Amino acid sequence: MGLKRATRDRWIAGVCGGLAHRYGWRPGLVRLALVLVIVLIPGFNVIPLVAYALAAYFLPESEAY
């Protein structure tokens, strides 16, 4: 079972929901961690945004979650 985007537990593209489901984490905490990394680490905020966009484009959607 690989990483897939969530179809039901999503806010934007389902990447955080899919990541949380894959590893058994809470989706809200994954989203919060992503936002904190983007906002609080100066000069590093472009990398998570690009990674999220690439994951949203390349990861398939899940039928189960």
PDBQT receptor file of N, H, CA, C and O in Angstrom, charges set to zero:
ATOM      1  N   MET A   1       0.842  -1.177   0.000  1.00  0.00    +0.000 N 
ATOM      2  CA  MET A   1       0.000   0.000   0.000  1.00  0.00    +0.000 C 
ATOM      3  C   MET A   1       0.882   1.233   0.000  1.00  0.00    +0.000 C 
ATOM      4  O   MET A   1       1.635   1.461   0.947  1.00  0.00    +0.000 OA
ATOM      5  N   GLY A   2       0.796   2.014  -1.035  1.00  0.00    +0.000 N 
ATOM      6  H   GLY A   2       0.184   1.829  -1.804  1.00  0.00    +0.000 HD
ATOM      7  CA  GLY A   2       1.604   3.219  -1.142  1.00  0.00    +0.000 C 
ATOM      8  C   GLY A   2       0.851   4.450  -0.684  1.00  0.00    +0.000 C 
ATOM      9  O   GLY A   2      -0.301   4.374  -0.257  1.00  0.00    +0.000 OA
ATOM     10  N   LEU A   3       1.500   5.545  -0.779  1.00  0.00    +0.000 N 
ATOM     11  H   LEU A   3       2.436   5.606  -1.126  1.00  0.00    +0.000 HD
ATOM     12  CA  LEU A   3       0.923   6.820  -0.386  1.00  0.00    +0.000 C 
ATOM     13  C   LEU A   3      -0.058   7.281  -1.455  1.00  0.00    +0.000 C 
ATOM     14  O   LEU A   3       0.260   7.296  -2.644  1.00  0.00    +0.000 OA
ATOM     15  N   LYS A   4      -1.260   7.658  -1.011  1.00  0.00    +0.000 N 
ATOM     16  H   LYS A   4      -1.519   7.645  -0.045  1.00  0.00    +0.000 HD
ATOM     17  CA  LYS A   4      -2.296   8.151  -1.921  1.00  0.00    +0.000 C 
ATOM     18  C   LYS A   4      -2.947   9.379  -1.308  1.00  0.00    +0.000 C 
ATOM     19  O   LYS A   4      -2.899   9.581  -0.094  1.00  0.00    +0.000 OA
ATOM     20  N   ARG A   5      -3.552  10.193  -2.154  1.00  0.00    +0.000 N 
ATOM     21  H   ARG A   5      -3.590  10.029  -3.140  1.00  0.00    +0.000 HD
ATOM     22  CA  ARG A   5      -4.271  11.369  -1.668  1.00  0.00    +0.000 C 
ATOM     23  C   ARG A   5      -5.642  10.953  -1.166  1.00  0.00    +0.000 C 
ATOM     24  O   ARG A   5      -6.286  10.075  -1.740  1.00  0.00    +0.000 OA
ATOM     25  N   ALA A   6      -6.079  11.585  -0.097  1.00  0.00    +0.000 N 
ATOM     26  H   ALA A   6      -5.556  12.299   0.369  1.00  0.00    +0.000 HD
ATOM     27  CA  ALA A   6      -7.395  11.294   0.463  1.00  0.00    +0.000 C 
ATOM     28  C   ALA A   6      -8.471  11.958  -0.390  1.00  0.00    +0.000 C 
ATOM     29  O   ALA A   6      -8.284  13.064  -0.899  1.00  0.00    +0.000 OA
ATOM     30  N   THR A   7      -9.588  11.275  -0.536  1.00  0.00    +0.000 N 
ATOM     31  H   THR A   7      -9.739  10.377  -0.123  1.00  0.00    +0.000 HD
ATOM     32  CA  THR A   7     -10.703  11.872  -1.275  1.00  0.00    +0.000 C 
ATOM     33  C   THR A   7     -11.772  12.415  -0.342  1.00  0.00    +0.000 C 
ATOM     34  O   THR A   7     -12.482  13.355  -0.701  1.00  0.00    +0.000 OA
ATOM     35  N   ARG A   8     -11.899  11.841   0.849  1.00  0.00    +0.000 N 
ATOM     36  H   ARG A   8     -11.322  11.078   1.140  1.00  0.00    +0.000 HD
ATOM     37  CA  ARG A   8     -12.910  12.310   1.798  1.00  0.00    +0.000 C 
ATOM     38  C   ARG A   8     -12.324  13.231   2.858  1.00  0.00    +0.000 C 
ATOM     39  O   ARG A   8     -12.967  14.204   3.251  1.00  0.00    +0.000 OA
ATOM     40  N   ASP A   9     -11.120  12.943   3.325  1.00  0.00    +0.000 N 
ATOM     41  H   ASP A   9     -10.597  12.152   3.005  1.00  0.00    +0.000 HD
ATOM     42  CA  ASP A   9     -10.486  13.740   4.369  1.00  0.00    +0.000 C 
ATOM     43  C   ASP A   9      -9.500  14.712   3.725  1.00  0.00    +0.000 C 
ATOM     44  O   ASP A   9      -8.285  14.530   3.800  1.00  0.00    +0.000 OA
ATOM     45  N   ARG A  10     -10.046  15.742   3.096  1.00  0.00    +0.000 N 
ATOM     46  H   ARG A  10     -11.033  15.890   3.036  1.00  0.00    +0.000 HD
ATOM     47  CA  ARG A  10      -9.196  16.679   2.376  1.00  0.00    +0.000 C 
ATOM     48  C   ARG A  10      -9.670  18.094   2.599  1.00  0.00    +0.000 C 
ATOM     49  O   ARG A  10     -10.853  18.350   2.824  1.00  0.00    +0.000 OA
ATOM     50  N   TRP A  11      -8.717  19.013   2.532  1.00  0.00    +0.000 N 
ATOM     51  H   TRP A  11      -7.756  18.805   2.350  1.00  0.00    +0.000 HD
ATOM     52  CA  TRP A  11      -9.049  20.434   2.561  1.00  0.00    +0.000 C 
ATOM     53  C   TRP A  11      -8.708  21.059   1.222  1.00  0.00    +0.000 C 
ATOM     54  O   TRP A  11      -9.512  21.805   0.663  1.00  0.00    +0.000 OA
ATOM     55  N   ILE A  12      -7.539  20.767   0.707  1.00  0.00    +0.000 N 
ATOM     56  H   ILE A  12      -6.886  20.161   1.161  1.00  0.00    +0.000 HD
ATOM     57  CA  ILE A  12      -7.133  21.340  -0.583  1.00  0.00    +0.000 C 
ATOM     58  C   ILE A  12      -7.030  20.218  -1.621  1.00  0.00    +0.000 C 
ATOM     59  O   ILE A  12      -7.864  20.125  -2.522  1.00  0.00    +0.000 OA
ATOM     60  N   ALA A  13      -6.017  19.378  -1.496  1.00  0.00    +0.000 N 
ATOM     61  H   ALA A  13      -5.339  19.454  -0.764  1.00  0.00    +0.000 HD
ATOM     62  CA  ALA A  13      -5.824  18.315  -2.482  1.00  0.00    +0.000 C 
ATOM     63  C   ALA A  13      -5.795  16.927  -1.866  1.00  0.00    +0.000 C 
ATOM     64  O   ALA A  13      -5.739  15.933  -2.590  1.00  0.00    +0.000 OA
ATOM     65  N   GLY A  14      -5.832  16.840  -0.546  1.00  0.00    +0.000 N 
ATOM     66  H   GLY A  14      -5.878  17.648   0.042  1.00  0.00    +0.000 HD
ATOM     67  CA  GLY A  14      -5.850  15.542   0.114  1.00  0.00    +0.000 C 
ATOM     68  C   GLY A  14      -4.492  14.956   0.437  1.00  0.00    +0.000 C 
ATOM     69  O   GLY A  14      -4.406  13.808   0.874  1.00  0.00    +0.000 OA
ATOM     70  N   VAL A  15      -3.429  15.719   0.232  1.00  0.00    +0.000 N 
ATOM     71  H   VAL A  15      -3.499  16.651  -0.122  1.00  0.00    +0.000 HD
ATOM     72  CA  VAL A  15      -2.087  15.198   0.479  1.00  0.00    +0.000 C 
ATOM     73  C   VAL A  15      -1.869  14.967   1.975  1.00  0.00    +0.000 C 
ATOM     74  O   VAL A  15      -1.391  13.901   2.364  1.00  0.00    +0.000 OA
ATOM     75  N   CYS A  16      -2.205  15.926   2.807  1.00  0.00    +0.000 N 
ATOM     76  H   CYS A  16      -2.593  16.792   2.492  1.00  0.00    +0.000 HD
ATOM     77  CA  CYS A  16      -2.017  15.777   4.260  1.00  0.00    +0.000 C 
ATOM     78  C   CYS A  16      -2.919  14.673   4.815  1.00  0.00    +0.000 C 
ATOM     79  O   CYS A  16      -2.495  13.906   5.680  1.00  0.00    +0.000 OA
ATOM     80  N   GLY A  17      -4.144  14.588   4.332  1.00  0.00    +0.000 N 
ATOM     81  H   GLY A  17      -4.489  15.211   3.630  1.00  0.00    +0.000 HD
ATOM     82  CA  GLY A  17      -5.046  13.527   4.771  1.00  0.00    +0.000 C 
ATOM     83  C   GLY A  17      -4.539  12.153   4.381  1.00  0.00    +0.000 C 
ATOM     84  O   GLY A  17      -4.627  11.212   5.170  1.00  0.00    +0.000 OA
ATOM     85  N   GLY A  18      -4.010  12.025   3.175  1.00  0.00    +0.000 N 
ATOM     86  H   GLY A  18      -3.938  12.789   2.534  1.00  0.00    +0.000 HD
ATOM     87  CA  GLY A  18      -3.451  10.750   2.729  1.00  0.00    +0.000 C 
ATOM     88  C   GLY A  18      -2.203  10.370   3.497  1.00  0.00    +0.000 C 
ATOM     89  O   GLY A  18      -2.014   9.204   3.842  1.00  0.00    +0.000 OA
ATOM     90  N   LEU A  19      -1.350  11.344   3.767  1.00  0.00    +0.000 N 
ATOM     91  H   LEU A  19      -1.504  12.292   3.487  1.00  0.00    +0.000 HD
ATOM     92  CA  LEU A  19      -0.143  11.093   4.546  1.00  0.00    +0.000 C 
ATOM     93  C   LEU A  19      -0.493  10.664   5.962  1.00  0.00    +0.000 C 
ATOM     94  O   LEU A  19       0.113   9.739   6.503  1.00  0.00    +0.000 OA
ATOM     95  N   ALA A  20      -1.467  11.331   6.561  1.00  0.00    +0.000 N 
ATOM     96  H   ALA A  20      -1.959  12.083   6.121  1.00  0.00    +0.000 HD
ATOM     97  CA  ALA A  20      -1.898  10.983   7.919  1.00  0.00    +0.000 C 
ATOM     98  C   ALA A  20      -2.496   9.578   7.957  1.00  0.00    +0.000 C 
ATOM     99  O   ALA A  20      -2.214   8.807   8.875  1.00  0.00    +0.000 OA
ATOM    100  N   HIS A  21      -3.306   9.250   6.981  1.00  0.00    +0.000 N 
ATOM    101  H   HIS A  21      -3.535   9.876   6.235  1.00  0.00    +0.000 HD
ATOM    102  CA  HIS A  21      -3.919   7.921   6.959  1.00  0.00    +0.000 C 
ATOM    103  C   HIS A  21      -2.869   6.828   6.759  1.00  0.00    +0.000 C 
ATOM    104  O   HIS A  21      -2.953   5.771   7.384  1.00  0.00    +0.000 OA
ATOM    105  N   ARG A  22      -1.908   7.063   5.918  1.00  0.00    +0.000 N 
ATOM    106  H   ARG A  22      -1.839   7.921   5.410  1.00  0.00    +0.000 HD
ATOM    107  CA  ARG A  22      -0.873   6.069   5.620  1.00  0.00    +0.000 C 
ATOM    108  C   ARG A  22      -0.053   5.704   6.854  1.00  0.00    +0.000 C 
ATOM    109  O   ARG A  22       0.290   4.540   7.061  1.00  0.00    +0.000 OA
ATOM    110  N   TYR A  23       0.259   6.718   7.674  1.00  0.00    +0.000 N 
ATOM    111  H   TYR A  23      -0.020   7.663   7.506  1.00  0.00    +0.000 HD
ATOM    112  CA  TYR A  23       1.129   6.485   8.820  1.00  0.00    +0.000 C 
ATOM    113  C   TYR A  23       0.386   6.445  10.154  1.00  0.00    +0.000 C 
ATOM    114  O   TYR A  23       1.019   6.306  11.200  1.00  0.00    +0.000 OA
ATOM    115  N   GLY A  24      -0.921   6.561  10.139  1.00  0.00    +0.000 N 
ATOM    116  H   GLY A  24      -1.436   6.674   9.289  1.00  0.00    +0.000 HD
ATOM    117  CA  GLY A  24      -1.710   6.467  11.358  1.00  0.00    +0.000 C 
ATOM    118  C   GLY A  24      -1.676   7.712  12.216  1.00  0.00    +0.000 C 
ATOM    119  O   GLY A  24      -1.888   7.633  13.426  1.00  0.00    +0.000 OA
ATOM    120  N   TRP A  25      -1.415   8.860  11.613  1.00  0.00    +0.000 N 
ATOM    121  H   TRP A  25      -1.243   8.923  10.630  1.00  0.00    +0.000 HD
ATOM    122  CA  TRP A  25      -1.369  10.125  12.338  1.00  0.00    +0.000 C 
ATOM    123  C   TRP A  25      -2.715  10.823  12.237  1.00  0.00    +0.000 C 
ATOM    124  O   TRP A  25      -3.567  10.434  11.438  1.00  0.00    +0.000 OA
ATOM    125  N   ARG A  26      -2.901  11.848  13.045  1.00  0.00    +0.000 N 
ATOM    126  H   ARG A  26      -2.209  12.164  13.694  1.00  0.00    +0.000 HD
ATOM    127  CA  ARG A  26      -4.117  12.649  12.972  1.00  0.00    +0.000 C 
ATOM    128  C   ARG A  26      -3.962  13.683  11.861  1.00  0.00    +0.000 C 
ATOM    129  O   ARG A  26      -2.964  14.404  11.837  1.00  0.00    +0.000 OA
ATOM    130  N   PRO A  27      -4.927  13.777  10.934  1.00  0.00    +0.000 N 
ATOM    131  CA  PRO A  27      -4.801  14.702   9.803  1.00  0.00    +0.000 C 
ATOM    132  C   PRO A  27      -4.637  16.159  10.218  1.00  0.00    +0.000 C 
ATOM    133  O   PRO A  27      -3.904  16.903   9.566  1.00  0.00    +0.000 OA
ATOM    134  N   GLY A  28      -5.299  16.575  11.277  1.00  0.00    +0.000 N 
ATOM    135  H   GLY A  28      -5.895  15.971  11.806  1.00  0.00    +0.000 HD
ATOM    136  CA  GLY A  28      -5.178  17.957  11.728  1.00  0.00    +0.000 C 
ATOM    137  C   GLY A  28      -3.765  18.304  12.168  1.00  0.00    +0.000 C 
ATOM    138  O   GLY A  28      -3.297  19.420  11.945  1.00  0.00    +0.000 OA
ATOM    139  N   LEU A  29      -3.089  17.350  12.791  1.00  0.00    +0.000 N 
ATOM    140  H   LEU A  29      -3.470  16.443  12.972  1.00  0.00    +0.000 HD
ATOM    141  CA  LEU A  29      -1.716  17.590  13.218  1.00  0.00    +0.000 C 
ATOM    142  C   LEU A  29      -0.759  17.655  12.035  1.00  0.00    +0.000 C 
ATOM    143  O   LEU A  29       0.201  18.425  12.057  1.00  0.00    +0.000 OA
ATOM    144  N   VAL A  30      -1.007  16.864  11.015  1.00  0.00    +0.000 N 
ATOM    145  H   VAL A  30      -1.787  16.238  10.997  1.00  0.00    +0.000 HD
ATOM    146  CA  VAL A  30      -0.167  16.912   9.810  1.00  0.00    +0.000 C 
ATOM    147  C   VAL A  30      -0.345  18.258   9.120  1.00  0.00    +0.000 C 
ATOM    148  O   VAL A  30       0.627  18.869   8.677  1.00  0.00    +0.000 OA
ATOM    149  N   ARG A  31      -1.589  18.716   9.030  1.00  0.00    +0.000 N 
ATOM    150  H   ARG A  31      -2.379  18.220   9.390  1.00  0.00    +0.000 HD
ATOM    151  CA  ARG A  31      -1.845  20.026   8.422  1.00  0.00    +0.000 C 
ATOM    152  C   ARG A  31      -1.201  21.145   9.231  1.00  0.00    +0.000 C 
ATOM    153  O   ARG A  31      -0.600  22.060   8.668  1.00  0.00    +0.000 OA
ATOM    154  N   LEU A  32      -1.328  21.069  10.551  1.00  0.00    +0.000 N 
ATOM    155  H   LEU A  32      -1.816  20.326  11.009  1.00  0.00    +0.000 HD
ATOM    156  CA  LEU A  32      -0.737  22.076  11.419  1.00  0.00    +0.000 C 
ATOM    157  C   LEU A  32       0.782  22.089  11.283  1.00  0.00    +0.000 C 
ATOM    158  O   LEU A  32       1.386  23.160  11.224  1.00  0.00    +0.000 OA
ATOM    159  N   ALA A  33       1.399  20.929  11.233  1.00  0.00    +0.000 N 
ATOM    160  H   ALA A  33       0.909  20.059  11.281  1.00  0.00    +0.000 HD
ATOM    161  CA  ALA A  33       2.852  20.850  11.078  1.00  0.00    +0.000 C 
ATOM    162  C   ALA A  33       3.290  21.470   9.755  1.00  0.00    +0.000 C 
ATOM    163  O   ALA A  33       4.293  22.181   9.711  1.00  0.00    +0.000 OA
ATOM    164  N   LEU A  34       2.560  21.213   8.693  1.00  0.00    +0.000 N 
ATOM    165  H   LEU A  34       1.745  20.635   8.729  1.00  0.00    +0.000 HD
ATOM    166  CA  LEU A  34       2.896  21.793   7.389  1.00  0.00    +0.000 C 
ATOM    167  C   LEU A  34       2.788  23.312   7.430  1.00  0.00    +0.000 C 
ATOM    168  O   LEU A  34       3.676  24.007   6.934  1.00  0.00    +0.000 OA
ATOM    169  N   VAL A  35       1.730  23.826   8.004  1.00  0.00    +0.000 N 
ATOM    170  H   VAL A  35       1.010  23.261   8.406  1.00  0.00    +0.000 HD
ATOM    171  CA  VAL A  35       1.550  25.274   8.091  1.00  0.00    +0.000 C 
ATOM    172  C   VAL A  35       2.639  25.900   8.960  1.00  0.00    +0.000 C 
ATOM    173  O   VAL A  35       3.174  26.955   8.618  1.00  0.00    +0.000 OA
ATOM    174  N   LEU A  36       2.970  25.259  10.079  1.00  0.00    +0.000 N 
ATOM    175  H   LEU A  36       2.535  24.403  10.357  1.00  0.00    +0.000 HD
ATOM    176  CA  LEU A  36       4.018  25.796  10.944  1.00  0.00    +0.000 C 
ATOM    177  C   LEU A  36       5.376  25.824  10.251  1.00  0.00    +0.000 C 
ATOM    178  O   LEU A  36       6.137  26.778  10.410  1.00  0.00    +0.000 OA
ATOM    179  N   VAL A  37       5.678  24.789   9.490  1.00  0.00    +0.000 N 
ATOM    180  H   VAL A  37       5.060  24.014   9.361  1.00  0.00    +0.000 HD
ATOM    181  CA  VAL A  37       6.946  24.767   8.756  1.00  0.00    +0.000 C 
ATOM    182  C   VAL A  37       6.966  25.886   7.717  1.00  0.00    +0.000 C 
ATOM    183  O   VAL A  37       7.983  26.560   7.554  1.00  0.00    +0.000 OA
ATOM    184  N   ILE A  38       5.874  26.085   7.029  1.00  0.00    +0.000 N 
ATOM    185  H   ILE A  38       5.048  25.537   7.161  1.00  0.00    +0.000 HD
ATOM    186  CA  ILE A  38       5.814  27.124   5.998  1.00  0.00    +0.000 C 
ATOM    187  C   ILE A  38       5.918  28.514   6.616  1.00  0.00    +0.000 C 
ATOM    188  O   ILE A  38       6.615  29.377   6.081  1.00  0.00    +0.000 OA
ATOM    189  N   VAL A  39       5.235  28.741   7.733  1.00  0.00    +0.000 N 
ATOM    190  H   VAL A  39       4.669  28.041   8.167  1.00  0.00    +0.000 HD
ATOM    191  CA  VAL A  39       5.168  30.081   8.325  1.00  0.00    +0.000 C 
ATOM    192  C   VAL A  39       6.384  30.414   9.189  1.00  0.00    +0.000 C 
ATOM    193  O   VAL A  39       6.890  31.535   9.130  1.00  0.00    +0.000 OA
ATOM    194  N   LEU A  40       6.853  29.470   9.979  1.00  0.00    +0.000 N 
ATOM    195  H   LEU A  40       6.442  28.560  10.027  1.00  0.00    +0.000 HD
ATOM    196  CA  LEU A  40       7.848  29.785  10.993  1.00  0.00    +0.000 C 
ATOM    197  C   LEU A  40       9.302  29.665  10.559  1.00  0.00    +0.000 C 
ATOM    198  O   LEU A  40      10.174  30.257  11.194  1.00  0.00    +0.000 OA
ATOM    199  N   ILE A  41       9.585  28.929   9.514  1.00  0.00    +0.000 N 
ATOM    200  H   ILE A  41       8.876  28.448   8.998  1.00  0.00    +0.000 HD
ATOM    201  CA  ILE A  41      10.974  28.751   9.104  1.00  0.00    +0.000 C 
ATOM    202  C   ILE A  41      11.257  29.672   7.919  1.00  0.00    +0.000 C 
ATOM    203  O   ILE A  41      10.845  29.371   6.798  1.00  0.00    +0.000 OA
ATOM    204  N   PRO A  42      11.948  30.782   8.143  1.00  0.00    +0.000 N 
ATOM    205  CA  PRO A  42      12.192  31.734   7.054  1.00  0.00    +0.000 C 
ATOM    206  C   PRO A  42      13.160  31.160   6.016  1.00  0.00    +0.000 C 
ATOM    207  O   PRO A  42      14.133  30.486   6.352  1.00  0.00    +0.000 OA
ATOM    208  N   GLY A  43      12.872  31.440   4.778  1.00  0.00    +0.000 N 
ATOM    209  H   GLY A  43      12.081  31.988   4.505  1.00  0.00    +0.000 HD
ATOM    210  CA  GLY A  43      13.726  30.992   3.694  1.00  0.00    +0.000 C 
ATOM    211  C   GLY A  43      13.514  29.552   3.288  1.00  0.00    +0.000 C 
ATOM    212  O   GLY A  43      14.070  29.107   2.284  1.00  0.00    +0.000 OA
ATOM    213  N   PHE A  44      12.725  28.815   4.043  1.00  0.00    +0.000 N 
ATOM    214  H   PHE A  44      12.273  29.177   4.859  1.00  0.00    +0.000 HD
ATOM    215  CA  PHE A  44      12.508  27.403   3.770  1.00  0.00    +0.000 C 
ATOM    216  C   PHE A  44      11.076  27.145   3.319  1.00  0.00    +0.000 C 
ATOM    217  O   PHE A  44      10.714  25.999   3.048  1.00  0.00    +0.000 OA
ATOM    218  N   ASN A  45      10.259  28.183   3.233  1.00  0.00    +0.000 N 
ATOM    219  H   ASN A  45      10.552  29.113   3.453  1.00  0.00    +0.000 HD
ATOM    220  CA  ASN A  45       8.836  27.987   2.996  1.00  0.00    +0.000 C 
ATOM    221  C   ASN A  45       8.490  27.595   1.564  1.00  0.00    +0.000 C 
ATOM    222  O   ASN A  45       7.380  27.117   1.334  1.00  0.00    +0.000 OA
ATOM    223  N   VAL A  46       9.361  27.767   0.613  1.00  0.00    +0.000 N 
ATOM    224  H   VAL A  46      10.263  28.155   0.800  1.00  0.00    +0.000 HD
ATOM    225  CA  VAL A  46       9.056  27.399  -0.768  1.00  0.00    +0.000 C 
ATOM    226  C   VAL A  46       9.134  25.888  -0.972  1.00  0.00    +0.000 C 
ATOM    227  O   VAL A  46       8.355  25.331  -1.745  1.00  0.00    +0.000 OA
ATOM    228  N   ILE A  47      10.051  25.228  -0.300  1.00  0.00    +0.000 N 
ATOM    229  H   ILE A  47      10.684  25.680   0.328  1.00  0.00    +0.000 HD
ATOM    230  CA  ILE A  47      10.254  23.793  -0.494  1.00  0.00    +0.000 C 
ATOM    231  C   ILE A  47       9.019  22.980  -0.104  1.00  0.00    +0.000 C 
ATOM    232  O   ILE A  47       8.612  22.119  -0.883  1.00  0.00    +0.000 OA
ATOM    233  N   PRO A  48       8.398  23.205   1.064  1.00  0.00    +0.000 N 
ATOM    234  CA  PRO A  48       7.186  22.442   1.383  1.00  0.00    +0.000 C 
ATOM    235  C   PRO A  48       6.028  22.743   0.429  1.00  0.00    +0.000 C 
ATOM    236  O   PRO A  48       5.229  21.857   0.124  1.00  0.00    +0.000 OA
ATOM    237  N   LEU A  49       5.937  23.973  -0.036  1.00  0.00    +0.000 N 
ATOM    238  H   LEU A  49       6.586  24.692   0.212  1.00  0.00    +0.000 HD
ATOM    239  CA  LEU A  49       4.866  24.309  -0.989  1.00  0.00    +0.000 C 
ATOM    240  C   LEU A  49       5.054  23.589  -2.323  1.00  0.00    +0.000 C 
ATOM    241  O   LEU A  49       4.091  23.088  -2.904  1.00  0.00    +0.000 OA
ATOM    242  N   VAL A  50       6.275  23.542  -2.796  1.00  0.00    +0.000 N 
ATOM    243  H   VAL A  50       7.057  23.949  -2.324  1.00  0.00    +0.000 HD
ATOM    244  CA  VAL A  50       6.562  22.829  -4.049  1.00  0.00    +0.000 C 
ATOM    245  C   VAL A  50       6.352  21.325  -3.861  1.00  0.00    +0.000 C 
ATOM    246  O   VAL A  50       5.804  20.661  -4.741  1.00  0.00    +0.000 OA
ATOM    247  N   ALA A  51       6.786  20.788  -2.718  1.00  0.00    +0.000 N 
ATOM    248  H   ALA A  51       7.231  21.328  -2.004  1.00  0.00    +0.000 HD
ATOM    249  CA  ALA A  51       6.587  19.363  -2.447  1.00  0.00    +0.000 C 
ATOM    250  C   ALA A  51       5.107  19.023  -2.388  1.00  0.00    +0.000 C 
ATOM    251  O   ALA A  51       4.688  17.989  -2.908  1.00  0.00    +0.000 OA
ATOM    252  N   TYR A  52       4.308  19.882  -1.759  1.00  0.00    +0.000 N 
ATOM    253  H   TYR A  52       4.648  20.722  -1.336  1.00  0.00    +0.000 HD
ATOM    254  CA  TYR A  52       2.862  19.656  -1.687  1.00  0.00    +0.000 C 
ATOM    255  C   TYR A  52       2.241  19.694  -3.082  1.00  0.00    +0.000 C 
ATOM    256  O   TYR A  52       1.414  18.847  -3.419  1.00  0.00    +0.000 OA
ATOM    257  N   ALA A  53       2.637  20.667  -3.883  1.00  0.00    +0.000 N 
ATOM    258  H   ALA A  53       3.309  21.355  -3.609  1.00  0.00    +0.000 HD
ATOM    259  CA  ALA A  53       2.091  20.782  -5.237  1.00  0.00    +0.000 C 
ATOM    260  C   ALA A  53       2.463  19.569  -6.089  1.00  0.00    +0.000 C 
ATOM    261  O   ALA A  53       1.628  19.058  -6.835  1.00  0.00    +0.000 OA
ATOM    262  N   LEU A  54       3.688  19.115  -5.986  1.00  0.00    +0.000 N 
ATOM    263  H   LEU A  54       4.367  19.531  -5.380  1.00  0.00    +0.000 HD
ATOM    264  CA  LEU A  54       4.105  17.927  -6.746  1.00  0.00    +0.000 C 
ATOM    265  C   LEU A  54       3.362  16.682  -6.274  1.00  0.00    +0.000 C 
ATOM    266  O   LEU A  54       2.945  15.860  -7.090  1.00  0.00    +0.000 OA
ATOM    267  N   ALA A  55       3.195  16.540  -4.964  1.00  0.00    +0.000 N 
ATOM    268  H   ALA A  55       3.534  17.208  -4.301  1.00  0.00    +0.000 HD
ATOM    269  CA  ALA A  55       2.448  15.393  -4.438  1.00  0.00    +0.000 C 
ATOM    270  C   ALA A  55       0.993  15.450  -4.884  1.00  0.00    +0.000 C 
ATOM    271  O   ALA A  55       0.407  14.418  -5.210  1.00  0.00    +0.000 OA
ATOM    272  N   ALA A  56       0.409  16.628  -4.901  1.00  0.00    +0.000 N 
ATOM    273  H   ALA A  56       0.885  17.467  -4.636  1.00  0.00    +0.000 HD
ATOM    274  CA  ALA A  56      -0.979  16.769  -5.338  1.00  0.00    +0.000 C 
ATOM    275  C   ALA A  56      -1.123  16.402  -6.811  1.00  0.00    +0.000 C 
ATOM    276  O   ALA A  56      -2.159  15.880  -7.222  1.00  0.00    +0.000 OA
ATOM    277  N   TYR A  57      -0.112  16.666  -7.590  1.00  0.00    +0.000 N 
ATOM    278  H   TYR A  57       0.730  17.090  -7.256  1.00  0.00    +0.000 HD
ATOM    279  CA  TYR A  57      -0.173  16.372  -9.022  1.00  0.00    +0.000 C 
ATOM    280  C   TYR A  57       0.103  14.895  -9.319  1.00  0.00    +0.000 C 
ATOM    281  O   TYR A  57      -0.582  14.293 -10.147  1.00  0.00    +0.000 OA
ATOM    282  N   PHE A  58       1.102  14.308  -8.649  1.00  0.00    +0.000 N 
ATOM    283  H   PHE A  58       1.658  14.797  -7.976  1.00  0.00    +0.000 HD
ATOM    284  CA  PHE A  58       1.550  12.971  -9.015  1.00  0.00    +0.000 C 
ATOM    285  C   PHE A  58       0.915  11.826  -8.230  1.00  0.00    +0.000 C 
ATOM    286  O   PHE A  58       0.831  10.711  -8.745  1.00  0.00    +0.000 OA
ATOM    287  N   LEU A  59       0.467  12.069  -6.997  1.00  0.00    +0.000 N 
ATOM    288  H   LEU A  59       0.535  12.974  -6.578  1.00  0.00    +0.000 HD
ATOM    289  CA  LEU A  59      -0.099  10.968  -6.213  1.00  0.00    +0.000 C 
ATOM    290  C   LEU A  59      -1.502  10.632  -6.689  1.00  0.00    +0.000 C 
ATOM    291  O   LEU A  59      -2.297  11.535  -6.951  1.00  0.00    +0.000 OA
ATOM    292  N   PRO A  60      -1.817   9.352  -6.805  1.00  0.00    +0.000 N 
ATOM    293  CA  PRO A  60      -3.184   8.964  -7.185  1.00  0.00    +0.000 C 
ATOM    294  C   PRO A  60      -4.143   9.160  -6.016  1.00  0.00    +0.000 C 
ATOM    295  O   PRO A  60      -3.732   9.164  -4.855  1.00  0.00    +0.000 OA
ATOM    296  N   GLU A  61      -5.414   9.322  -6.334  1.00  0.00    +0.000 N 
ATOM    297  H   GLU A  61      -5.748   9.319  -7.277  1.00  0.00    +0.000 HD
ATOM    298  CA  GLU A  61      -6.422   9.440  -5.288  1.00  0.00    +0.000 C 
ATOM    299  C   GLU A  61      -6.800   8.057  -4.776  1.00  0.00    +0.000 C 
ATOM    300  O   GLU A  61      -6.798   7.077  -5.520  1.00  0.00    +0.000 OA
ATOM    301  N   SER A  62      -7.120   8.002  -3.503  1.00  0.00    +0.000 N 
ATOM    302  H   SER A  62      -7.121   8.798  -2.898  1.00  0.00    +0.000 HD
ATOM    303  CA  SER A  62      -7.527   6.752  -2.871  1.00  0.00    +0.000 C 
ATOM    304  C   SER A  62      -9.036   6.569  -3.010  1.00  0.00    +0.000 C 
ATOM    305  O   SER A  62      -9.787   7.542  -2.945  1.00  0.00    +0.000 OA
ATOM    306  N   GLU A  63      -9.470   5.362  -3.195  1.00  0.00    +0.000 N 
ATOM    307  H   GLU A  63      -8.859   4.571  -3.247  1.00  0.00    +0.000 HD
ATOM    308  CA  GLU A  63     -10.905   5.069  -3.213  1.00  0.00    +0.000 C 
ATOM    309  C   GLU A  63     -11.412   4.754  -1.825  1.00  0.00    +0.000 C 
ATOM    310  O   GLU A  63     -12.613   4.838  -1.570  1.00  0.00    +0.000 OA
ATOM    311  N   ALA A  64     -10.496   4.386  -0.907  1.00  0.00    +0.000 N 
ATOM    312  H   ALA A  64      -9.521   4.319  -1.114  1.00  0.00    +0.000 HD
ATOM    313  CA  ALA A  64     -10.901   3.913   0.419  1.00  0.00    +0.000 C 
ATOM    314  C   ALA A  64     -11.037   5.028   1.451  1.00  0.00    +0.000 C 
ATOM    315  O   ALA A  64     -11.852   4.910   2.366  1.00  0.00    +0.000 OA
ATOM    316  N   TYR A  65     -10.275   6.091   1.336  1.00  0.00    +0.000 N 
ATOM    317  H   TYR A  65      -9.613   6.188   0.593  1.00  0.00    +0.000 HD
ATOM    318  CA  TYR A  65     -10.300   7.136   2.356  1.00  0.00    +0.000 C 
ATOM    319  C   TYR A  65     -10.238   8.499   1.771  1.00  0.00    +0.000 C 
ATOM    320  O   TYR A  65     -10.250   9.487   2.504  1.00  0.00    +0.000 OA
TER     321      TYR A  65
